[in-house]
């Protein structure tokens, strides 16, 4: 259980630093927005490029990834269905669907994989799937929703939308480098790696700043139902779906079953708040869903490790 507690402790402390910064006003009124823009437009694309440029793309063909993909699609599909019926809007529903299915495979998944599963590479298929497929699709939907409120887009503009997004560009560029086997020269790669290292701290500090003056997650208000639904799907629905698929469809057991269920039980990723802030939609939904799912994930991961470990 040390890995679970260590991973959450690191995140909690950095978020707490952000909260203190926000309370003290050290970065002024626009500090959170600056950090969000830095993470979205510069640091996160650099991080994804350097990670994916060195990734083993053959990992995306594993049975574990199929379990992850199907359980992700199931949880996102449930939220989208409810969102359409309840009329929550395209942008808000997209953010909620991400919070229901997009796991924190990076800054939390990696330490938990190391301390609980014994191998950091076990989160690589999830990371690749989310960055190569889920993120480009979701950000394209958000881009199109944002553009639809203004000028009408041509079909060419719609098709090119994913390639104008900095995060999608960083991910796809990294995949291209990995697929071709090209080695990025050190004078180029090292500065990008250094810039990418700012991504996670910037996201967590911006998240901590956003908590200033916030109510208890899942409280009253228009976001109560979406927050509780996304948290239930992410924290309980996804690991249960992953377990059912892994055992009944793919015949996984032992360590492989533990790996896929633990990764599915990870909470919603903090970078989802960056996306919500960037598009100015579902910000409270993202913030409260991430915080609540992170709190719930601690006992869930302990139970999963106890039952399957």
N, C-alpha and C positions, 0 to 999 in steps of 0.2 A: 504493500500500500504506500510505500515511501514515494514511489514515482508519481502516483496520483496526487499526493499531498504536495510534493515539491513543485510539480507543474502548476497547480493552482496557486500555490504560495507566490511564485514568481509573478504570475499575472496580477494577482491581487495587490501586490506591493507596488507595481508600476502604475496600476490604475489609481491606487491611493495617492501616489505622487501627483498624478494628474488632477485628482480631486483637490489636493492642497493648493496646487498652482491656480486652479480655478477659484477657490475660495479666497486666496490672497490677491488674485488679480495680477499675478506676475507678468502674464503675457498680454494683458489688456483685453478689451472687449472682443477683438478679432482673433485671439490666439487659437481658439479651437478651429476656426475656419482655415486659418493659415496652415495648421498642422494637417488638417484633412486634405487640403489641396496638395500639400507637399507629398503626403502619402499616396494620394490617388494618381497624380500626374507625374511624379518623379521617382520616389523611393520604391513603391510597390512594383511598378514596371521593371525597374532595375533588379529588384530581388527575384522576381519571377524569371526574368531572362537568365540570370546567373544560375539559378537552381535548375531550370529546365534545360539549359545548354549542356549541363553535365549529367542529365538524367538518363536512365536506361529505359528507353521507350517500349521495350518488350514487356515491361511490367504491366502495361495497360491491357494485356491479353490474358491476365490471370483470372481464374474462377472467382477469387476474392473480389476483384474489381466488378465482375458481373453482379455479385451480391450487392455491392455498394451502389452500383448504378441503378439497379432495380428498386432497392429500398429508398434511395434518394428520389427517384421518379414517383414512387408510390406516395411518399409523404408530401412532396411538392404538389402532386396531383390532387390530393385530398384538400390541401389548403386552397388551391386555385379554384376547385369546385365550390367550396364554401364561399370564397371571395366573390365569385361570379354571382352566386345565388343571393348573397347579402349586399351586392353592389358596392364593394370596397374600392373599386377603381383599379386600373391596370397597374399603375406604379406601386400603390400600397400593397396590392395582392402579390406582385412580384417580389417585393421586399419580404413580405410574410412567408412566401413559399421558400425563399432562400433561408430564412430563419428556421424553417421547419425541417430543413434537409441538408444544409451546407455545414459540414463539421469543421471544427477548429483543428485542422490537420497539421498546422505549422507550429506556432509558438507553444501550443499545448499538446498537440498530437505527438510531436517529436520527443519531448521529454518523457511522456507517458509510455511511448513505444520503447524507449531505452530502458526505463526502470521497471516497467510492468511486463512488457513483451520480450525485452532483451535484444531488440534489433530495430534501430531507427528507420531502416529501409522499408519496414512493413507498412508505414504510412505513405510511402511513395506512390502506390497505385491510386490511393484516394486523392492525394495532392494533384497528380497528373490529370485524373478524371475531372476534378473540379476546375482546374485552371484551363484545360484544353476544351472542355465541353460546356460545363455549367456556367462558368463566368462569362464567356463570350455570348452565350444565348441570352442570359439574364440581362447583361448590360446592353445588348442590342435591343431588347424589349424596352428597357428604360430609356434608351436613346430615342427610339421611335415614338414612345409615349410622350417624351419631352418635346420632340419636334412637331408632333401632331397638334400641339397647342399653339404652334406658330404657323410658319409657312408650310405649304403642302410639299411633301417630298416626292421626287420622281422615283421610278423603280430603280434606276441606277444608283441614286443616293441611298435608297433603302438597302440595296445589296452591299454597298460599300461601308455601311454604318459600322460593322464590327471592326473594320480596318482603320477607323479613325479614333477608336478608343485606346488610350495609352496602355491600359492594363492588358487588353487583348493583343495589342501590338507587341508588348513585352513578352507575353506568353508564346505567341506564335513565332516570334523571332528566335526565342530560346529553343523551341521544338525544331525549327529549321536547322539551327546550328547542330543540335544533337543528331538529327536525322542524316545530315551530310557528313558528320564526323569531323567537321572543321574545328580546329582549336583556336579560340579567340586569343589574339596576342595579349600578353600580360599587361602592357601599358594601357590597353583598352579594358580588359576584363577586371583588373584590380580596382580601378576607380568606380566601375559599375557595382562591384561587390561592396565597396565601402559605402556607396550611396544607398544600396539596397538594405544595408544593415540598419538604416534609419527607419525603415518601414514599420516594423513591429512596435518599437518604442513610441513612434509618432502616433500610431493608431491607438495604442493603449492609453497614452497620456491624453489624447483628444477625447477618448471615451470617458476617462476620469473627470475631465473638465465638464463634460456634458452632464455628469451626475449632480452637479451643484444645483440645488433647488429642486431636484427631481423628487417625485413621490415614490413610494414603495412600488417595485415592479409588480405589474398585474393588478394594480389598484383600480379605482373607479375611473370612468371616462370612456370615450369612444373606442379606445384601443384595448379595453379590457378583454373582450372576446378574442380578437386576433392574437393578443399576447399569450393568453392562456392556451389557445388552440395551437399556436406555433410551438410553444414550450412543451405541451403534451406530445405533439407529434415528434419533435426532435429528441426529447429526453426519454420517452417511453416507446412511442410508436416505431421509430426507426430501428433501435436495437432489437425490438421484438420481431419486426419484419425481417431484419438481417438474420436473426437466429432461425426463423422459420424457413427462409429461403436456403440458407446454408445447409441445414440439416435435411430438409425434405426434398429439395430440388438438386442441390449440388453435392450432397453427401459428405460435407465437410465435418470433421470431428477433431477432438483434441486441440492441439496448439493452433491449427488453422482456423478452427471455429472460434476460439478465444480471440484471435487476432481480429477477425472481421467484426465480431460483436463489440469488442472494445472500441474500435475505431468508429463504429456507427453510433456508439453511446457518447462520443465526445460532444460537447456543447456547440452551439452556434458560434461561428467565427467572428472575431471582433471587426474584421475588415468589412463585414456587411454594414456596419454603422457608417463606415467611410462612404460606401455606395449610396446609402440613404441620404447622407449629408450632401454628397455631391449633387444628387438629383433633387434634393429638397422635397423628399416624399417619404413618408413612413419613418421619420427619424425617431419619434418616441417609440413606435412599434419595434424598431430594430434595437434601440438601446435597452428597453425593458425585456425583450425576448432574449437578448444575449446575456444580460445580467441574470435573469431568472433561470435560464437553461444552464448557465455556468454553476449556479448554486445547487441546482437539482442534480447536476452531473456527478457531483462528489459521491453521494450515497449510491447512485445508480452504478457507477464504475466499481465501487467497492462490492456491491452485490454481484455484479457480473463476474468480477475476478474471483469472488468466493465460490460461485456456482460452477464456473467453467474452468477455473484455474487448476 
